[in-house]
Amino acid sequence: AAAGTTVKIGALFREGFWAADHLAATAAAVHRINQDPALLPEAKLELERVNIDALANARSHDDPLKQCYVKNIFADEGFANVSMLVGVGYSADVSSVAPHLDAQEIVLITHSAAAADFSNKTAYPHVVRMCRSAQLESRALLEMVELVVKHTAVKILSCKDSYCQSCKDSAVASAKQLNITVARHYDYGEELDAQRTDGQYSTRLPFEVAEVITDCREASVVILCTHKNEAVCNSPR
């Protein structure tokens, strides 16, 4: 970059929940980089924040509200000057944003979107992540079942979020490779993914899900392919 160049970084973050802490860390990192002449001596970083609460609250990546919201974000005049995006923690939201990244050749660095699909650089050439793939996490879970717990059958519980489905698919594939039987699999509905008005996730689970967890006749190990751990913790034991 030529001397005096300003590099704009668009930050797609939610204003609340855990994302607020990540946004604060991003702002602090940008400030420290700008203060250290040894890092980017010819350029300064400028952070532009966009609140994506409406994007994150829409349930599926093909939800009309989500599609409209993303389209309007990228249509903003200020977006023409953005060189890179950081943030977008949920896999479903990365799926929504990705086509616009490709169209405008903008790189997105995500800190927590772990769906295995994003490792496919042909499908997602502009998505870079700092976290491990769900494929590695699922493999580690099944290896623990095989080597530590020493069980040969598991049940899988997953919600219909794209990340959770990616975990499920990876877990099923790993189980097959390790000769572990998937005795039962249960997907619970997206109605549990909606946030309550107090900003906390629902802790209600349908009876069938509680039964999957507590019924040990088929398998006593349940692989939780879900980020809703707080929902499971209140289930009957």
C-alpha positions in Angstrom: 0.0 0.0 0.0 1.1 3.5 -0.8 2.0 5.8 2.2 -1.1 7.2 3.8 -3.4 4.5 2.5 -6.5 3.7 4.6 -7.6 0.1 4.6 -11.3 -0.2 5.6 -12.4 -3.3 7.5 -16.1 -3.9 7.6 -17.2 -5.6 10.9 -20.4 -7.6 10.6 -21.3 -8.1 14.3 -24.3 -8.4 16.5 -24.6 -5.7 19.2 -25.3 -8.1 22.0 -24.8 -11.6 23.3 -21.2 -13.0 23.0 -20.6 -11.1 19.7 -20.3 -7.8 21.6 -17.1 -9.1 23.3 -15.7 -10.2 20.0 -16.4 -6.8 18.4 -14.6 -5.1 21.3 -11.6 -7.3 20.8 -11.6 -6.5 17.1 -11.7 -2.8 17.8 -8.8 -3.1 20.3 -6.7 -5.1 17.8 -7.3 -2.5 15.1 -6.2 0.3 17.5 -3.0 -1.6 18.6 -2.1 -2.3 14.9 -2.5 1.4 14.1 -0.4 2.4 17.1 2.5 0.1 16.1 4.5 1.6 13.1 6.3 -1.7 12.7 3.2 -3.6 11.7 1.7 -1.5 8.9 4.0 1.5 8.4 2.4 2.6 5.2 -1.3 2.2 6.0 -3.9 2.7 8.7 -6.9 0.4 9.4 -10.3 1.8 9.7 -13.1 -0.3 11.3 -16.6 0.1 10.0 -19.2 -1.7 12.1 -22.6 -3.0 10.8 -25.2 -4.3 13.2 -26.5 -7.7 11.8 -29.0 -8.5 14.6 -31.8 -8.9 12.0 -29.6 -11.1 9.9 -28.7 -13.4 12.8 -32.3 -13.6 14.1 -33.6 -14.9 10.8 -33.6 -18.7 11.1 -32.4 -20.2 7.8 -29.8 -18.9 5.3 -32.5 -18.8 2.6 -35.0 -16.9 4.8 -36.4 -13.9 2.7 -35.8 -11.5 5.5 -32.1 -12.6 5.7 -31.7 -12.4 1.9 -33.2 -8.9 1.8 -31.1 -7.7 4.7 -27.8 -9.0 3.3 -28.6 -7.5 -0.1 -29.2 -4.1 1.4 -26.0 -4.2 3.5 -23.9 -4.8 0.4 -25.8 -2.2 -1.6 -24.7 0.5 0.8 -22.5 3.1 -0.9 -19.9 2.9 1.9 -19.4 -0.8 1.1 -17.6 0.1 -2.1 -14.6 1.1 -0.1 -14.5 -2.0 2.1 -11.5 -4.3 1.5 -12.3 -7.0 4.0 -14.9 -8.3 6.4 -14.4 -9.7 9.8 -16.9 -11.4 12.1 -20.1 -13.2 11.1 -19.9 -15.9 13.7 -22.7 -18.2 12.6 -22.3 -20.7 9.8 -25.9 -20.0 8.5 -25.0 -16.3 8.2 -21.8 -16.9 6.4 -23.8 -19.0 3.9 -26.1 -16.0 3.3 -23.2 -13.5 2.9 -20.9 -15.7 0.7 -22.6 -15.0 -2.7 -22.1 -11.3 -2.2 -18.5 -11.8 -1.2 -17.9 -13.6 -4.5 -19.7 -10.9 -6.6 -17.6 -8.1 -5.1 -14.4 -10.1 -4.5 -14.4 -9.2 -0.8 -12.6 -11.5 1.7 -14.4 -12.6 4.9 -12.5 -13.7 7.9 -14.8 -15.5 10.3 -13.7 -16.3 13.9 -16.2 -19.1 14.7 -18.2 -20.4 11.7 -17.1 -24.0 11.8 -19.4 -25.7 9.2 -17.3 -28.2 7.2 -18.6 -26.8 3.9 -16.4 -23.7 4.2 -13.3 -25.8 3.7 -14.4 -26.2 0.1 -12.5 -23.3 -1.6 -14.2 -23.9 -4.9 -17.6 -23.2 -3.3 -16.4 -20.6 -0.8 -13.3 -18.9 -2.4 -13.6 -15.7 -0.3 -14.3 -17.2 3.1 -11.3 -17.7 5.5 -11.7 -18.9 9.0 -9.7 -18.8 12.2 -11.4 -21.8 13.9 -11.3 -25.5 13.3 -13.7 -27.3 11.0 -16.7 -29.1 12.5 -15.3 -32.1 10.6 -12.3 -32.2 13.0 -14.5 -31.7 16.1 -16.8 -34.5 15.1 -13.9 -36.9 14.4 -12.4 -36.1 17.8 -15.7 -36.9 19.5 -16.0 -40.2 17.8 -12.4 -41.1 18.5 -13.1 -40.4 22.2 -16.0 -42.8 22.1 -13.8 -45.5 20.5 -10.6 -45.1 22.5 -11.7 -43.6 25.8 -15.3 -44.7 26.4 -14.8 -47.8 24.4 -18.4 -48.0 23.1 -19.4 -49.3 19.7 -22.8 -47.5 19.3 -23.9 -43.9 19.7 -27.0 -41.8 19.1 -26.8 -38.4 17.5 -28.9 -35.4 18.4 -28.8 -32.3 16.2 -30.8 -29.2 15.4 -31.5 -28.0 11.8 -29.0 -25.2 11.9 -26.5 -25.4 9.0 -23.6 -25.8 11.5 -25.3 -28.5 13.4 -26.2 -30.4 10.2 -22.5 -30.1 9.2 -21.5 -31.6 12.6 -24.0 -34.4 12.2 -22.9 -35.3 8.7 -19.3 -35.3 9.8 -20.1 -37.4 12.9 -21.9 -40.0 10.8 -19.0 -40.2 8.4 -16.5 -40.6 11.2 -18.6 -43.2 12.9 -18.6 -45.3 9.7 -14.8 -45.0 9.4 -14.4 -46.1 13.0 -16.9 -48.9 12.8 -19.2 -47.3 15.3 -22.9 -47.9 14.9 -25.3 -44.8 14.8 -28.1 -46.5 16.6 -30.4 -43.5 16.3 -30.4 -40.0 15.0 -32.9 -37.2 15.8 -33.1 -33.7 14.4 -35.1 -31.3 16.5 -36.9 -28.4 14.8 -35.9 -24.8 14.1 -38.6 -23.5 16.4 -36.1 -23.9 19.3 -33.5 -21.7 17.5 -35.5 -18.5 17.9 -34.4 -16.3 20.7 -36.6 -15.2 23.5 -37.3 -11.5 24.2 -34.9 -11.6 27.1 -32.0 -12.5 24.8 -31.6 -16.0 26.1 -32.0 -19.2 24.2 -35.0 -21.4 25.0 -34.3 -24.3 27.4 -37.5 -26.2 26.2 -36.9 -29.4 24.5 -39.7 -31.6 23.0 -40.3 -34.8 24.9 -38.8 -36.9 22.0 -35.5 -35.2 22.4 -35.3 -35.8 26.2 -36.2 -39.5 25.4 -33.3 -39.7 23.0 -30.9 -38.5 25.7 -32.2 -40.6 28.6 -33.1 -43.9 26.9 -29.9 -46.0 27.0 -31.3 -49.2 25.5 -29.8 -48.6 22.0 -26.7 -46.7 23.1 -25.6 -44.9 26.2 -23.5 -42.3 24.4 -25.2 -39.3 22.7 -23.2 -37.1 20.3 -24.6 -33.6 20.6 -24.2 -32.0 17.1 -25.7 -28.7 18.3 -24.6 -25.4 19.7 -27.6 -25.3 22.0 -25.8 -26.9 24.9 -27.7 -24.7 27.4 -30.9 -26.2 26.2 -29.8 -29.8 26.8 -28.5 -29.0 30.3 -32.0 -28.7 31.6 -33.2 -32.0 30.2 -34.3 -34.9 32.5 -31.3 -37.1 33.5 
